[in-house]
Amino acid sequence: MNEHTNNPYKSIYIDVSFWPSHIYTNGDTIGGNVRVDPSSRPQRVTIAFKGGEKCSIMRGGGNDGTTYREKPEYFSSELELFASETKGANYDIVNFGIAKDNRVELPFEFRFPDTMETQQPLTKWLENERFESKPGGLLPPSYCSPGGFSSNAQIVEYYLEAKLYTESRHAPSLRVRQSVVFTPLPPPFPNPIPTIGRSHLNMHLQQQRQRGIWIRTHRLYPDYDPNEGFRDKMKHRWMRQKSAKPYTNFRIDAECPSIVTTGIPVLITLSITHLERSKGVPDPPPVFLRRVRVNVQSTIYTRIPHHSPFSEPRDIHDSHVYKTDLLDSSFTGEKGVLIYDGLPVITTEWPLHLAPPFKGYGLKLEHVIVVTVWGECAGEKIELQALHGKLTNVVALGHAGGDEGVNRRLEGEGREMLPPPTEEDVAPPPYQVLGKGS
């Protein structure tokens, strides 16, 4: 067990007003009681409220490996709850009263700040647009990189730390910590919430989109019979070898909101644009969806200052990418699902363990959503990345009206993105929602 574990059977215990899993945000008050066993005869009792990062970068491996670490602090506040006027061990603390369980309760209260407050050493954190370098930045949410609280994990933590002084007024005999969960209030968002779509694609996907998907096959001919006999098949093949194969060119796109809410599914909309086709193909050929996969690529960037008397100050950088699947559905029917403009795809709920993006002194978290589509047209298999763009997730707090507003707007916009009613002779295929149950 960690020596700093907050345990009610120890001589000092932090009893917070809410359950430890309660989510705090900017401006919230965090309070409770430090419960002390008077038989420990303390000379002094303090409690501190702190927030900060734990960053680490490993270079090399084995005995020759080096691990660089840094622990930048966001804020730190301390209260002295008890100080005896008597020298040495004593029972002065009982003057505060004794509870039914023979403990002394010392109340405390702190407030979560809005921004980073601790002044960092000058020139330690170099200017870098990816990271913070001075106080005033927004507080990041609580975070721990996948793999748990190992010695090399990247961590953003907020905690209360109580200290019990029994043998000296300056060196604590016992200290305990109680972690608390924090998420910042989301900034104001535009209304309507913008979507991630065609303009957010990277250069490779932009070029892919401009070219579109080309299909060249005799199966595009309107009189093609997939069940024709061998003689007819050879006859048609011989006749068509003398002419160019028919072709079609189309594009498949995907869109989704650029802001999503933790615990709520993500609505993605597929669309298809037929660009051109050969004269022998009178109508746009149907394109069927065989599989769709939606995942989130979370990148945690790390930097640690490195100063040497023999060189200019520099940063050591590292990054790790963690992938989380939101949806991976296959459609094994005879043809699959017909793709049309406005085809909705609904993922599973945004997972709780994916913290909102943030920027700190030594850590930065970003999320990218990737939509990959597998399909079929005229018997030809296709695969493409329909969407690749950054997005933000927010955590809905019961007392944070802003987040509830985001939820309502996302839900409303989701309804607006569904296919509108059309005339019977040009109606799309029956409405079908593609999701985890498909």
Contacts in CASP RR format, 6 or more apart in sequence:
PFRMAT RR
TARGET T0000
AUTHOR 0000-0000-0000
METHOD contacts of the structure
MODEL  1
MNEHTNNPYKSIYIDVSFWPSHIYTNGDTIGGNVRVDPSSRPQRVTIAFK
GGEKCSIMRGGGNDGTTYREKPEYFSSELELFASETKGANYDIVNFGIAK
DNRVELPFEFRFPDTMETQQPLTKWLENERFESKPGGLLPPSYCSPGGFS
SNAQIVEYYLEAKLYTESRHAPSLRVRQSVVFTPLPPPFPNPIPTIGRSH
LNMHLQQQRQRGIWIRTHRLYPDYDPNEGFRDKMKHRWMRQKSAKPYTNF
RIDAECPSIVTTGIPVLITLSITHLERSKGVPDPPPVFLRRVRVNVQSTI
YTRIPHHSPFSEPRDIHDSHVYKTDLLDSSFTGEKGVLIYDGLPVITTEW
PLHLAPPFKGYGLKLEHVIVVTVWGECAGEKIELQALHGKLTNVVALGHA
GGDEGVNRRLEGEGREMLPPPTEEDVAPPPYQVLGKGS
1 7 0 8 1.000
4 161 0 8 1.000
4 175 0 8 1.000
4 176 0 8 1.000
4 177 0 8 1.000
5 176 0 8 1.000
5 177 0 8 1.000
6 13 0 8 1.000
6 14 0 8 1.000
6 176 0 8 1.000
6 177 0 8 1.000
6 178 0 8 1.000
7 13 0 8 1.000
7 176 0 8 1.000
8 15 0 8 1.000
8 35 0 8 1.000
10 37 0 8 1.000
10 174 0 8 1.000
10 176 0 8 1.000
11 36 0 8 1.000
11 37 0 8 1.000
11 39 0 8 1.000
11 40 0 8 1.000
11 164 0 8 1.000
11 174 0 8 1.000
12 34 0 8 1.000
12 35 0 8 1.000
12 36 0 8 1.000
12 37 0 8 1.000
12 40 0 8 1.000
12 45 0 8 1.000
12 162 0 8 1.000
12 163 0 8 1.000
12 164 0 8 1.000
12 174 0 8 1.000
12 176 0 8 1.000
13 34 0 8 1.000
13 35 0 8 1.000
13 36 0 8 1.000
13 103 0 8 1.000
13 162 0 8 1.000
13 176 0 8 1.000
14 32 0 8 1.000
14 34 0 8 1.000
14 35 0 8 1.000
14 47 0 8 1.000
14 160 0 8 1.000
14 162 0 8 1.000
14 176 0 8 1.000
14 177 0 8 1.000
14 178 0 8 1.000
15 32 0 8 1.000
15 33 0 8 1.000
15 34 0 8 1.000
15 35 0 8 1.000
15 105 0 8 1.000
16 22 0 8 1.000
16 30 0 8 1.000
16 31 0 8 1.000
16 32 0 8 1.000
16 160 0 8 1.000
16 178 0 8 1.000
16 180 0 8 1.000
17 30 0 8 1.000
17 31 0 8 1.000
17 32 0 8 1.000
18 30 0 8 1.000
20 178 0 8 1.000
20 179 0 8 1.000
20 180 0 8 1.000
20 181 0 8 1.000
21 181 0 8 1.000
22 180 0 8 1.000
22 181 0 8 1.000
23 181 0 8 1.000
23 182 0 8 1.000
23 183 0 8 1.000
23 395 0 8 1.000
23 397 0 8 1.000
24 30 0 8 1.000
24 112 0 8 1.000
24 158 0 8 1.000
24 180 0 8 1.000
24 181 0 8 1.000
24 182 0 8 1.000
24 183 0 8 1.000
25 112 0 8 1.000
25 182 0 8 1.000
25 183 0 8 1.000
25 184 0 8 1.000
25 185 0 8 1.000
25 397 0 8 1.000
25 400 0 8 1.000
26 112 0 8 1.000
26 113 0 8 1.000
26 114 0 8 1.000
26 139 0 8 1.000
26 184 0 8 1.000
26 185 0 8 1.000
27 111 0 8 1.000
27 112 0 8 1.000
27 113 0 8 1.000
27 114 0 8 1.000
28 111 0 8 1.000
28 112 0 8 1.000
29 109 0 8 1.000
29 110 0 8 1.000
29 111 0 8 1.000
29 112 0 8 1.000
30 49 0 8 1.000
30 109 0 8 1.000
30 110 0 8 1.000
30 111 0 8 1.000
30 112 0 8 1.000
30 160 0 8 1.000
30 180 0 8 1.000
31 107 0 8 1.000
31 108 0 8 1.000
31 109 0 8 1.000
31 110 0 8 1.000
32 107 0 8 1.000
32 108 0 8 1.000
32 109 0 8 1.000
33 105 0 8 1.000
33 106 0 8 1.000
33 107 0 8 1.000
33 108 0 8 1.000
34 45 0 8 1.000
34 47 0 8 1.000
34 81 0 8 1.000
34 105 0 8 1.000
34 106 0 8 1.000
34 108 0 8 1.000
34 162 0 8 1.000
35 99 0 8 1.000
35 103 0 8 1.000
35 104 0 8 1.000
35 105 0 8 1.000
35 106 0 8 1.000
36 42 0 8 1.000
36 45 0 8 1.000
36 82 0 8 1.000
36 93 0 8 1.000
36 103 0 8 1.000
36 104 0 8 1.000
36 106 0 8 1.000
36 164 0 8 1.000
37 102 0 8 1.000
37 103 0 8 1.000
37 104 0 8 1.000
38 91 0 8 1.000
38 93 0 8 1.000
38 94 0 8 1.000
38 98 0 8 1.000
38 102 0 8 1.000
38 103 0 8 1.000
38 104 0 8 1.000
40 164 0 8 1.000
40 166 0 8 1.000
40 173 0 8 1.000
40 174 0 8 1.000
41 89 0 8 1.000
41 90 0 8 1.000
41 91 0 8 1.000
41 93 0 8 1.000
41 166 0 8 1.000
42 82 0 8 1.000
42 84 0 8 1.000
42 93 0 8 1.000
42 164 0 8 1.000
42 165 0 8 1.000
42 166 0 8 1.000
43 83 0 8 1.000
43 84 0 8 1.000
43 88 0 8 1.000
43 89 0 8 1.000
43 90 0 8 1.000
43 165 0 8 1.000
43 166 0 8 1.000
43 168 0 8 1.000
43 169 0 8 1.000
44 80 0 8 1.000
44 82 0 8 1.000
44 83 0 8 1.000
44 84 0 8 1.000
44 163 0 8 1.000
44 165 0 8 1.000
44 169 0 8 1.000
45 80 0 8 1.000
45 81 0 8 1.000
45 82 0 8 1.000
45 83 0 8 1.000
45 93 0 8 1.000
45 106 0 8 1.000
45 162 0 8 1.000
45 163 0 8 1.000
45 164 0 8 1.000
45 165 0 8 1.000
46 78 0 8 1.000
46 79 0 8 1.000
46 80 0 8 1.000
46 81 0 8 1.000
46 162 0 8 1.000
46 163 0 8 1.000
46 165 0 8 1.000
47 78 0 8 1.000
47 79 0 8 1.000
47 81 0 8 1.000
47 106 0 8 1.000
47 108 0 8 1.000
47 160 0 8 1.000
47 161 0 8 1.000
47 162 0 8 1.000
47 163 0 8 1.000
48 76 0 8 1.000
48 77 0 8 1.000
48 78 0 8 1.000
48 79 0 8 1.000
48 160 0 8 1.000
48 161 0 8 1.000
48 162 0 8 1.000
48 163 0 8 1.000
49 75 0 8 1.000
49 76 0 8 1.000
49 77 0 8 1.000
49 78 0 8 1.000
49 110 0 8 1.000
49 158 0 8 1.000
49 159 0 8 1.000
49 160 0 8 1.000
50 73 0 8 1.000
50 74 0 8 1.000
50 75 0 8 1.000
50 76 0 8 1.000
50 77 0 8 1.000
50 158 0 8 1.000
50 159 0 8 1.000
50 161 0 8 1.000
51 73 0 8 1.000
51 74 0 8 1.000
51 75 0 8 1.000
51 76 0 8 1.000
51 157 0 8 1.000
51 158 0 8 1.000
51 159 0 8 1.000
52 71 0 8 1.000
52 72 0 8 1.000
52 73 0 8 1.000
52 74 0 8 1.000
52 75 0 8 1.000
52 156 0 8 1.000
52 157 0 8 1.000
52 158 0 8 1.000
53 70 0 8 1.000
53 71 0 8 1.000
53 72 0 8 1.000
53 74 0 8 1.000
53 140 0 8 1.000
53 154 0 8 1.000
53 155 0 8 1.000
53 156 0 8 1.000
53 157 0 8 1.000
53 360 0 8 1.000
53 361 0 8 1.000
53 362 0 8 1.000
53 363 0 8 1.000
54 69 0 8 1.000
54 71 0 8 1.000
54 153 0 8 1.000
54 154 0 8 1.000
54 155 0 8 1.000
54 157 0 8 1.000
55 69 0 8 1.000
55 70 0 8 1.000
55 71 0 8 1.000
55 72 0 8 1.000
55 154 0 8 1.000
55 302 0 8 1.000
55 303 0 8 1.000
55 304 0 8 1.000
55 362 0 8 1.000
55 363 0 8 1.000
56 67 0 8 1.000
56 68 0 8 1.000
56 69 0 8 1.000
56 70 0 8 1.000
56 151 0 8 1.000
56 152 0 8 1.000
56 153 0 8 1.000
56 154 0 8 1.000
56 302 0 8 1.000
56 304 0 8 1.000
57 67 0 8 1.000
57 68 0 8 1.000
57 302 0 8 1.000
57 304 0 8 1.000
57 316 0 8 1.000
57 317 0 8 1.000
57 318 0 8 1.000
58 65 0 8 1.000
58 66 0 8 1.000
58 67 0 8 1.000
58 68 0 8 1.000
58 152 0 8 1.000
59 65 0 8 1.000
59 66 0 8 1.000
59 67 0 8 1.000
59 68 0 8 1.000
59 316 0 8 1.000
60 66 0 8 1.000
67 151 0 8 1.000
67 152 0 8 1.000
68 304 0 8 1.000
68 306 0 8 1.000
68 316 0 8 1.000
69 304 0 8 1.000
70 304 0 8 1.000
70 305 0 8 1.000
70 362 0 8 1.000
72 118 0 8 1.000
72 120 0 8 1.000
72 125 0 8 1.000
72 360 0 8 1.000
72 361 0 8 1.000
72 362 0 8 1.000
73 118 0 8 1.000
74 113 0 8 1.000
74 116 0 8 1.000
74 117 0 8 1.000
74 118 0 8 1.000
74 139 0 8 1.000
75 113 0 8 1.000
75 116 0 8 1.000
75 117 0 8 1.000
75 118 0 8 1.000
76 118 0 8 1.000
77 110 0 8 1.000
79 108 0 8 1.000
79 110 0 8 1.000
81 106 0 8 1.000
81 107 0 8 1.000
81 108 0 8 1.000
82 92 0 8 1.000
82 93 0 8 1.000
82 96 0 8 1.000
82 106 0 8 1.000
83 169 0 8 1.000
84 90 0 8 1.000
84 92 0 8 1.000
84 93 0 8 1.000
85 92 0 8 1.000
86 92 0 8 1.000
89 166 0 8 1.000
89 167 0 8 1.000
93 104 0 8 1.000
94 104 0 8 1.000
96 104 0 8 1.000
96 105 0 8 1.000
96 106 0 8 1.000
97 104 0 8 1.000
97 105 0 8 1.000
98 104 0 8 1.000
99 105 0 8 1.000
110 160 0 8 1.000
112 139 0 8 1.000
112 158 0 8 1.000
112 182 0 8 1.000
113 139 0 8 1.000
114 138 0 8 1.000
114 139 0 8 1.000
115 135 0 8 1.000
115 136 0 8 1.000
115 137 0 8 1.000
115 138 0 8 1.000
115 139 0 8 1.000
116 132 0 8 1.000
116 135 0 8 1.000
116 136 0 8 1.000
116 137 0 8 1.000
116 138 0 8 1.000
116 139 0 8 1.000
116 360 0 8 1.000
116 361 0 8 1.000
117 135 0 8 1.000
117 136 0 8 1.000
118 135 0 8 1.000
119 135 0 8 1.000
120 133 0 8 1.000
120 134 0 8 1.000
120 135 0 8 1.000
120 361 0 8 1.000
123 313 0 8 1.000
124 305 0 8 1.000
124 307 0 8 1.000
125 131 0 8 1.000
125 132 0 8 1.000
125 133 0 8 1.000
125 134 0 8 1.000
125 305 0 8 1.000
125 361 0 8 1.000
125 362 0 8 1.000
126 133 0 8 1.000
126 305 0 8 1.000
126 313 0 8 1.000
126 314 0 8 1.000
126 315 0 8 1.000
127 133 0 8 1.000
128 303 0 8 1.000
128 315 0 8 1.000
130 301 0 8 1.000
130 303 0 8 1.000
130 359 0 8 1.000
130 364 0 8 1.000
131 301 0 8 1.000
131 303 0 8 1.000
131 359 0 8 1.000
131 360 0 8 1.000
131 361 0 8 1.000
131 362 0 8 1.000
131 363 0 8 1.000
131 364 0 8 1.000
132 359 0 8 1.000
132 360 0 8 1.000
132 361 0 8 1.000
132 362 0 8 1.000
133 361 0 8 1.000
137 359 0 8 1.000
137 360 0 8 1.000
138 184 0 8 1.000
138 358 0 8 1.000
138 359 0 8 1.000
139 182 0 8 1.000
139 184 0 8 1.000
140 156 0 8 1.000
140 184 0 8 1.000
140 355 0 8 1.000
140 358 0 8 1.000
140 359 0 8 1.000
140 360 0 8 1.000
140 363 0 8 1.000
140 365 0 8 1.000
141 156 0 8 1.000
141 182 0 8 1.000
141 183 0 8 1.000
141 184 0 8 1.000
141 355 0 8 1.000
141 356 0 8 1.000
141 358 0 8 1.000
141 395 0 8 1.000
142 156 0 8 1.000
142 157 0 8 1.000
142 158 0 8 1.000
142 179 0 8 1.000
142 180 0 8 1.000
142 181 0 8 1.000
142 182 0 8 1.000
142 183 0 8 1.000
142 355 0 8 1.000
143 154 0 8 1.000
143 155 0 8 1.000
143 156 0 8 1.000
143 355 0 8 1.000
143 358 0 8 1.000
143 363 0 8 1.000
143 365 0 8 1.000
144 153 0 8 1.000
144 154 0 8 1.000
144 155 0 8 1.000
144 156 0 8 1.000
144 157 0 8 1.000
145 153 0 8 1.000
145 154 0 8 1.000
145 155 0 8 1.000
145 300 0 8 1.000
145 320 0 8 1.000
145 322 0 8 1.000
146 322 0 8 1.000
147 153 0 8 1.000
149 155 0 8 1.000
154 300 0 8 1.000
154 302 0 8 1.000
154 363 0 8 1.000
156 358 0 8 1.000
156 360 0 8 1.000
156 363 0 8 1.000
157 179 0 8 1.000
158 179 0 8 1.000
158 180 0 8 1.000
158 181 0 8 1.000
158 182 0 8 1.000
159 177 0 8 1.000
159 178 0 8 1.000
159 179 0 8 1.000
159 180 0 8 1.000
160 177 0 8 1.000
160 178 0 8 1.000
160 180 0 8 1.000
161 175 0 8 1.000
161 176 0 8 1.000
161 177 0 8 1.000
161 178 0 8 1.000
162 175 0 8 1.000
162 176 0 8 1.000
162 177 0 8 1.000
163 172 0 8 1.000
163 174 0 8 1.000
163 175 0 8 1.000
164 172 0 8 1.000
164 173 0 8 1.000
164 174 0 8 1.000
164 175 0 8 1.000
165 171 0 8 1.000
165 172 0 8 1.000
165 173 0 8 1.000
166 173 0 8 1.000
166 174 0 8 1.000
167 173 0 8 1.000
183 355 0 8 1.000
183 356 0 8 1.000
183 395 0 8 1.000
183 397 0 8 1.000
184 356 0 8 1.000
184 358 0 8 1.000
185 397 0 8 1.000
185 400 0 8 1.000
185 402 0 8 1.000
185 403 0 8 1.000
186 259 0 8 1.000
186 356 0 8 1.000
186 392 0 8 1.000
186 394 0 8 1.000
186 400 0 8 1.000
186 402 0 8 1.000
186 403 0 8 1.000
186 406 0 8 1.000
189 259 0 8 1.000
189 406 0 8 1.000
189 409 0 8 1.000
191 409 0 8 1.000
192 409 0 8 1.000
192 413 0 8 1.000
193 257 0 8 1.000
193 258 0 8 1.000
193 259 0 8 1.000
193 406 0 8 1.000
193 409 0 8 1.000
193 410 0 8 1.000
193 413 0 8 1.000
194 257 0 8 1.000
194 258 0 8 1.000
194 259 0 8 1.000
195 255 0 8 1.000
195 256 0 8 1.000
195 257 0 8 1.000
195 258 0 8 1.000
196 255 0 8 1.000
196 256 0 8 1.000
196 257 0 8 1.000
196 258 0 8 1.000
196 369 0 8 1.000
196 387 0 8 1.000
196 389 0 8 1.000
196 390 0 8 1.000
196 391 0 8 1.000
197 253 0 8 1.000
197 254 0 8 1.000
197 255 0 8 1.000
197 256 0 8 1.000
197 387 0 8 1.000
197 389 0 8 1.000
198 209 0 8 1.000
198 253 0 8 1.000
198 255 0 8 1.000
200 258 0 8 1.000
200 387 0 8 1.000
200 388 0 8 1.000
200 389 0 8 1.000
200 390 0 8 1.000
201 209 0 8 1.000
201 387 0 8 1.000
201 388 0 8 1.000
201 389 0 8 1.000
202 388 0 8 1.000
202 389 0 8 1.000
205 385 0 8 1.000
205 388 0 8 1.000
208 384 0 8 1.000
208 385 0 8 1.000
209 251 0 8 1.000
209 253 0 8 1.000
212 249 0 8 1.000
212 250 0 8 1.000
212 251 0 8 1.000
212 275 0 8 1.000
213 249 0 8 1.000
213 250 0 8 1.000
213 251 0 8 1.000
213 252 0 8 1.000
213 377 0 8 1.000
213 382 0 8 1.000
213 384 0 8 1.000
214 247 0 8 1.000
214 248 0 8 1.000
214 249 0 8 1.000
215 247 0 8 1.000
215 248 0 8 1.000
215 249 0 8 1.000
215 250 0 8 1.000
215 285 0 8 1.000
215 377 0 8 1.000
215 378 0 8 1.000
215 380 0 8 1.000
215 382 0 8 1.000
216 245 0 8 1.000
216 246 0 8 1.000
216 247 0 8 1.000
217 245 0 8 1.000
217 246 0 8 1.000
217 378 0 8 1.000
217 379 0 8 1.000
217 380 0 8 1.000
218 224 0 8 1.000
218 236 0 8 1.000
218 237 0 8 1.000
218 240 0 8 1.000
218 245 0 8 1.000
218 246 0 8 1.000
219 226 0 8 1.000
219 378 0 8 1.000
219 379 0 8 1.000
219 380 0 8 1.000
220 245 0 8 1.000
220 246 0 8 1.000
220 247 0 8 1.000
220 248 0 8 1.000
220 277 0 8 1.000
220 278 0 8 1.000
220 280 0 8 1.000
220 281 0 8 1.000
220 285 0 8 1.000
220 378 0 8 1.000
221 240 0 8 1.000
221 246 0 8 1.000
221 280 0 8 1.000
221 281 0 8 1.000
222 280 0 8 1.000
222 281 0 8 1.000
222 282 0 8 1.000
222 283 0 8 1.000
224 236 0 8 1.000
225 232 0 8 1.000
228 236 0 8 1.000
244 278 0 8 1.000
246 277 0 8 1.000
246 278 0 8 1.000
246 280 0 8 1.000
246 281 0 8 1.000
247 277 0 8 1.000
247 278 0 8 1.000
247 281 0 8 1.000
248 274 0 8 1.000
248 276 0 8 1.000
248 277 0 8 1.000
248 278 0 8 1.000
248 281 0 8 1.000
248 284 0 8 1.000
248 285 0 8 1.000
248 377 0 8 1.000
248 378 0 8 1.000
249 274 0 8 1.000
249 275 0 8 1.000
249 276 0 8 1.000
249 277 0 8 1.000
250 272 0 8 1.000
250 273 0 8 1.000
250 274 0 8 1.000
250 275 0 8 1.000
250 284 0 8 1.000
250 287 0 8 1.000
250 377 0 8 1.000
251 272 0 8 1.000
251 273 0 8 1.000
251 275 0 8 1.000
252 270 0 8 1.000
252 271 0 8 1.000
252 272 0 8 1.000
252 287 0 8 1.000
252 339 0 8 1.000
252 373 0 8 1.000
252 384 0 8 1.000
252 386 0 8 1.000
253 270 0 8 1.000
253 271 0 8 1.000
253 272 0 8 1.000
253 273 0 8 1.000
253 386 0 8 1.000
253 387 0 8 1.000
254 268 0 8 1.000
254 269 0 8 1.000
254 270 0 8 1.000
254 271 0 8 1.000
254 345 0 8 1.000
254 371 0 8 1.000
254 373 0 8 1.000
254 386 0 8 1.000
254 387 0 8 1.000
255 268 0 8 1.000
255 269 0 8 1.000
255 271 0 8 1.000
255 387 0 8 1.000
255 417 0 8 1.000
256 266 0 8 1.000
256 267 0 8 1.000
256 268 0 8 1.000
256 269 0 8 1.000
256 369 0 8 1.000
256 371 0 8 1.000
256 387 0 8 1.000
256 391 0 8 1.000
257 266 0 8 1.000
257 267 0 8 1.000
257 391 0 8 1.000
257 410 0 8 1.000
257 413 0 8 1.000
258 390 0 8 1.000
258 391 0 8 1.000
258 392 0 8 1.000
259 391 0 8 1.000
259 392 0 8 1.000
259 393 0 8 1.000
259 394 0 8 1.000
259 406 0 8 1.000
259 410 0 8 1.000
260 266 0 8 1.000
260 350 0 8 1.000
260 391 0 8 1.000
260 392 0 8 1.000
260 393 0 8 1.000
260 394 0 8 1.000
260 410 0 8 1.000
261 350 0 8 1.000
261 393 0 8 1.000
261 394 0 8 1.000
261 395 0 8 1.000
261 396 0 8 1.000
261 403 0 8 1.000
261 406 0 8 1.000
261 407 0 8 1.000
261 410 0 8 1.000
262 350 0 8 1.000
262 351 0 8 1.000
262 352 0 8 1.000
262 354 0 8 1.000
262 356 0 8 1.000
262 393 0 8 1.000
262 394 0 8 1.000
262 395 0 8 1.000
262 396 0 8 1.000
263 349 0 8 1.000
263 350 0 8 1.000
263 351 0 8 1.000
263 352 0 8 1.000
263 396 0 8 1.000
264 349 0 8 1.000
264 350 0 8 1.000
264 396 0 8 1.000
264 407 0 8 1.000
264 410 0 8 1.000
265 346 0 8 1.000
265 347 0 8 1.000
265 348 0 8 1.000
265 349 0 8 1.000
265 350 0 8 1.000
266 294 0 8 1.000
266 326 0 8 1.000
266 346 0 8 1.000
266 347 0 8 1.000
266 350 0 8 1.000
266 369 0 8 1.000
267 344 0 8 1.000
267 345 0 8 1.000
267 346 0 8 1.000
267 410 0 8 1.000
267 414 0 8 1.000
267 417 0 8 1.000
268 294 0 8 1.000
268 344 0 8 1.000
268 345 0 8 1.000
268 346 0 8 1.000
268 347 0 8 1.000
268 371 0 8 1.000
268 387 0 8 1.000
269 342 0 8 1.000
269 343 0 8 1.000
269 344 0 8 1.000
269 345 0 8 1.000
269 417 0 8 1.000
270 289 0 8 1.000
270 292 0 8 1.000
270 339 0 8 1.000
270 342 0 8 1.000
270 343 0 8 1.000
270 344 0 8 1.000
270 345 0 8 1.000
270 373 0 8 1.000
270 386 0 8 1.000
271 341 0 8 1.000
271 342 0 8 1.000
271 343 0 8 1.000
272 287 0 8 1.000
272 339 0 8 1.000
272 340 0 8 1.000
272 341 0 8 1.000
274 284 0 8 1.000
277 284 0 8 1.000
277 285 0 8 1.000
285 377 0 8 1.000
285 378 0 8 1.000
286 335 0 8 1.000
286 338 0 8 1.000
286 377 0 8 1.000
287 338 0 8 1.000
287 339 0 8 1.000
287 375 0 8 1.000
287 376 0 8 1.000
287 377 0 8 1.000
287 382 0 8 1.000
288 331 0 8 1.000
288 335 0 8 1.000
288 336 0 8 1.000
288 337 0 8 1.000
288 338 0 8 1.000
288 339 0 8 1.000
288 375 0 8 1.000
288 376 0 8 1.000
288 377 0 8 1.000
289 331 0 8 1.000
289 336 0 8 1.000
289 337 0 8 1.000
289 338 0 8 1.000
289 339 0 8 1.000
289 343 0 8 1.000
289 373 0 8 1.000
289 374 0 8 1.000
289 375 0 8 1.000
289 434 0 8 1.000
290 330 0 8 1.000
290 331 0 8 1.000
290 336 0 8 1.000
290 374 0 8 1.000
290 375 0 8 1.000
290 376 0 8 1.000
290 381 0 8 1.000
291 328 0 8 1.000
291 329 0 8 1.000
291 330 0 8 1.000
291 331 0 8 1.000
291 373 0 8 1.000
291 374 0 8 1.000
291 375 0 8 1.000
292 327 0 8 1.000
292 328 0 8 1.000
292 329 0 8 1.000
292 345 0 8 1.000
292 371 0 8 1.000
292 372 0 8 1.000
292 373 0 8 1.000
292 374 0 8 1.000
292 434 0 8 1.000
293 325 0 8 1.000
293 327 0 8 1.000
293 328 0 8 1.000
293 329 0 8 1.000
293 371 0 8 1.000
293 372 0 8 1.000
294 325 0 8 1.000
294 326 0 8 1.000
294 327 0 8 1.000
294 328 0 8 1.000
294 345 0 8 1.000
294 347 0 8 1.000
294 369 0 8 1.000
294 370 0 8 1.000
294 371 0 8 1.000
294 372 0 8 1.000
295 323 0 8 1.000
295 324 0 8 1.000
295 325 0 8 1.000
295 326 0 8 1.000
295 328 0 8 1.000
295 369 0 8 1.000
295 370 0 8 1.000
296 323 0 8 1.000
296 324 0 8 1.000
296 326 0 8 1.000
296 354 0 8 1.000
296 367 0 8 1.000
296 368 0 8 1.000
296 369 0 8 1.000
296 370 0 8 1.000
297 321 0 8 1.000
297 322 0 8 1.000
297 323 0 8 1.000
297 367 0 8 1.000
297 368 0 8 1.000
297 369 0 8 1.000
297 370 0 8 1.000
298 321 0 8 1.000
298 322 0 8 1.000
298 323 0 8 1.000
298 324 0 8 1.000
298 354 0 8 1.000
298 365 0 8 1.000
298 366 0 8 1.000
298 367 0 8 1.000
298 368 0 8 1.000
299 319 0 8 1.000
299 320 0 8 1.000
299 321 0 8 1.000
299 322 0 8 1.000
299 365 0 8 1.000
299 366 0 8 1.000
299 368 0 8 1.000
300 319 0 8 1.000
300 320 0 8 1.000
300 322 0 8 1.000
300 363 0 8 1.000
300 364 0 8 1.000
300 365 0 8 1.000
301 317 0 8 1.000
301 318 0 8 1.000
301 319 0 8 1.000
301 363 0 8 1.000
301 364 0 8 1.000
301 365 0 8 1.000
301 366 0 8 1.000
302 317 0 8 1.000
302 318 0 8 1.000
302 319 0 8 1.000
302 320 0 8 1.000
302 362 0 8 1.000
302 363 0 8 1.000
303 315 0 8 1.000
303 316 0 8 1.000
303 317 0 8 1.000
303 318 0 8 1.000
303 362 0 8 1.000
304 315 0 8 1.000
304 316 0 8 1.000
304 362 0 8 1.000
305 313 0 8 1.000
305 315 0 8 1.000
305 316 0 8 1.000
306 313 0 8 1.000
306 314 0 8 1.000
306 315 0 8 1.000
306 316 0 8 1.000
307 313 0 8 1.000
324 351 0 8 1.000
324 354 0 8 1.000
326 347 0 8 1.000
326 348 0 8 1.000
326 350 0 8 1.000
326 369 0 8 1.000
327 345 0 8 1.000
327 346 0 8 1.000
327 347 0 8 1.000
327 348 0 8 1.000
327 435 0 8 1.000
327 436 0 8 1.000
329 434 0 8 1.000
329 435 0 8 1.000
329 436 0 8 1.000
329 437 0 8 1.000
329 438 0 8 1.000
331 337 0 8 1.000
331 438 0 8 1.000
335 376 0 8 1.000
336 376 0 8 1.000
337 343 0 8 1.000
337 432 0 8 1.000
337 434 0 8 1.000
338 429 0 8 1.000
339 375 0 8 1.000
340 419 0 8 1.000
340 428 0 8 1.000
340 429 0 8 1.000
341 419 0 8 1.000
341 428 0 8 1.000
342 417 0 8 1.000
342 418 0 8 1.000
342 419 0 8 1.000
342 428 0 8 1.000
343 419 0 8 1.000
343 432 0 8 1.000
343 434 0 8 1.000
344 417 0 8 1.000
344 418 0 8 1.000
344 419 0 8 1.000
344 433 0 8 1.000
344 434 0 8 1.000
345 371 0 8 1.000
345 433 0 8 1.000
345 434 0 8 1.000
345 435 0 8 1.000
346 433 0 8 1.000
346 434 0 8 1.000
346 435 0 8 1.000
346 436 0 8 1.000
347 435 0 8 1.000
347 436 0 8 1.000
348 436 0 8 1.000
350 393 0 8 1.000
354 367 0 8 1.000
354 393 0 8 1.000
355 365 0 8 1.000
356 365 0 8 1.000
356 392 0 8 1.000
356 393 0 8 1.000
356 394 0 8 1.000
356 395 0 8 1.000
357 365 0 8 1.000
357 366 0 8 1.000
357 367 0 8 1.000
357 390 0 8 1.000
357 392 0 8 1.000
357 393 0 8 1.000
358 364 0 8 1.000
358 365 0 8 1.000
366 390 0 8 1.000
367 390 0 8 1.000
367 391 0 8 1.000
367 392 0 8 1.000
367 393 0 8 1.000
368 388 0 8 1.000
368 389 0 8 1.000
368 390 0 8 1.000
368 391 0 8 1.000
369 387 0 8 1.000
369 388 0 8 1.000
369 389 0 8 1.000
369 390 0 8 1.000
369 391 0 8 1.000
370 385 0 8 1.000
370 387 0 8 1.000
370 388 0 8 1.000
370 389 0 8 1.000
371 385 0 8 1.000
371 386 0 8 1.000
371 387 0 8 1.000
371 388 0 8 1.000
372 383 0 8 1.000
372 384 0 8 1.000
372 385 0 8 1.000
372 386 0 8 1.000
373 382 0 8 1.000
373 383 0 8 1.000
373 384 0 8 1.000
373 385 0 8 1.000
373 386 0 8 1.000
374 381 0 8 1.000
374 382 0 8 1.000
374 383 0 8 1.000
375 381 0 8 1.000
375 382 0 8 1.000
375 383 0 8 1.000
376 382 0 8 1.000
394 403 0 8 1.000
394 406 0 8 1.000
395 403 0 8 1.000
396 403 0 8 1.000
396 404 0 8 1.000
396 406 0 8 1.000
396 407 0 8 1.000
397 403 0 8 1.000
398 404 0 8 1.000
418 431 0 8 1.000
419 428 0 8 1.000
419 431 0 8 1.000
422 428 0 8 1.000
END
